[in-house]
Amino acid sequence: MLQFASATGFVRMILIIALIYFGIKILTRLFAPFLIKFVAKKAEQRFGEQFGGFQGKPKQEAPKKEGEVTIDKIPKTKTSNKNVGDYVDYEEID
């Protein structure tokens, strides 16, 4: 014997599925900002653990005397490669 679903049961199932779908959609919109903040905070903590000392703590320097010169950055030197190969003279052929 074949059994068929009633029309009211079918409509009820469609309504339940639609309510669940829209409920999840609404809850996602409400809780998404909190979830994103939580994930960002966790990522920041992991990044801070990996690069421990670089997490925004200013390094304490000894007090400098007046007129003392310090260089914080080493300038990049331009290196040229003088050994670029042999010069080959050529003739044009007509």
C-alpha positions as CSV (number, residue, x, y, z in Angstrom):
1,M,0.0,0.0,0.0
2,L,1.2,3.5,-0.8
3,Q,0.9,6.2,1.7
4,F,0.8,9.9,0.7
5,A,1.5,12.9,2.9
6,S,-1.4,15.1,3.5
7,A,-1.4,18.6,2.2
8,T,-1.5,20.1,5.7
9,G,1.5,18.0,6.8
10,F,3.4,19.2,3.7
11,V,2.6,22.9,4.3
12,R,3.5,22.4,8.0
13,M,6.9,20.9,7.1
14,I,7.6,23.8,4.7
15,L,6.7,26.4,7.3
16,I,8.9,24.7,9.9
17,I,11.8,24.7,7.5
18,A,11.2,28.4,6.6
19,L,11.0,29.4,10.3
20,I,14.3,27.6,11.1
21,Y,16.0,29.2,8.0
22,F,14.9,32.7,8.9
23,G,15.5,32.2,12.6
24,I,19.1,31.2,11.8
25,K,19.4,34.1,9.5
26,I,18.2,36.6,12.1
27,L,20.4,35.2,14.8
28,T,23.4,35.3,12.6
29,R,22.9,39.0,11.9
30,L,22.5,39.6,15.7
31,F,25.6,37.6,16.8
32,A,27.9,38.1,13.8
33,P,29.6,41.3,15.2
34,F,30.3,39.6,18.5
35,L,31.7,36.5,16.8
36,I,33.9,38.7,14.5
37,K,35.2,40.6,17.5
38,F,35.9,37.4,19.3
39,V,37.8,35.9,16.4
40,A,39.8,39.1,15.8
41,K,40.8,39.2,19.5
42,K,41.9,35.6,19.4
43,A,43.9,36.2,16.3
44,E,45.6,39.2,17.9
45,Q,46.5,37.2,20.9
46,R,48.0,34.5,18.8
47,F,50.0,37.0,16.8
48,G,51.2,38.6,20.0
49,E,52.3,35.3,21.3
50,Q,54.3,34.6,18.2
51,F,56.0,37.9,18.1
52,G,56.2,38.4,21.9
53,G,58.4,41.4,22.3
54,F,57.0,43.4,19.4
55,Q,53.5,43.9,20.8
56,G,53.7,47.7,21.2
57,K,55.9,47.9,24.2
58,P,58.2,50.8,23.8
59,K,61.8,49.9,24.3
60,Q,63.4,51.9,27.1
61,E,66.6,53.7,26.1
62,A,69.3,55.1,28.3
63,P,69.1,58.9,28.6
64,K,71.3,60.6,26.0
65,K,73.7,63.4,26.7
66,E,73.2,66.6,24.9
67,G,75.0,66.6,21.6
68,E,75.3,62.9,21.4
69,V,74.6,61.5,17.9
70,T,73.0,58.1,17.3
71,I,72.1,56.4,14.1
72,D,69.0,54.3,14.3
73,K,68.9,53.1,10.7
74,I,71.7,51.7,8.5
75,P,71.5,53.3,5.0
76,K,71.2,50.8,2.2
77,T,74.3,50.8,0.1
78,K,74.0,50.7,-3.6
79,T,75.9,47.7,-4.9
80,S,76.8,47.6,-8.5
81,N,78.1,44.5,-10.2
82,K,81.2,45.5,-12.1
83,N,81.6,41.9,-13.4
84,V,78.7,41.9,-15.9
85,G,80.4,39.8,-18.6
86,D,82.5,40.2,-21.7
87,Y,81.9,42.8,-24.3
88,V,81.2,41.2,-27.7
89,D,81.6,43.3,-30.8
90,Y,79.4,42.4,-33.7
91,E,79.0,43.3,-37.3
92,E,75.8,43.9,-39.1
93,I,75.2,41.7,-42.1
94,D,73.3,43.1,-45.1
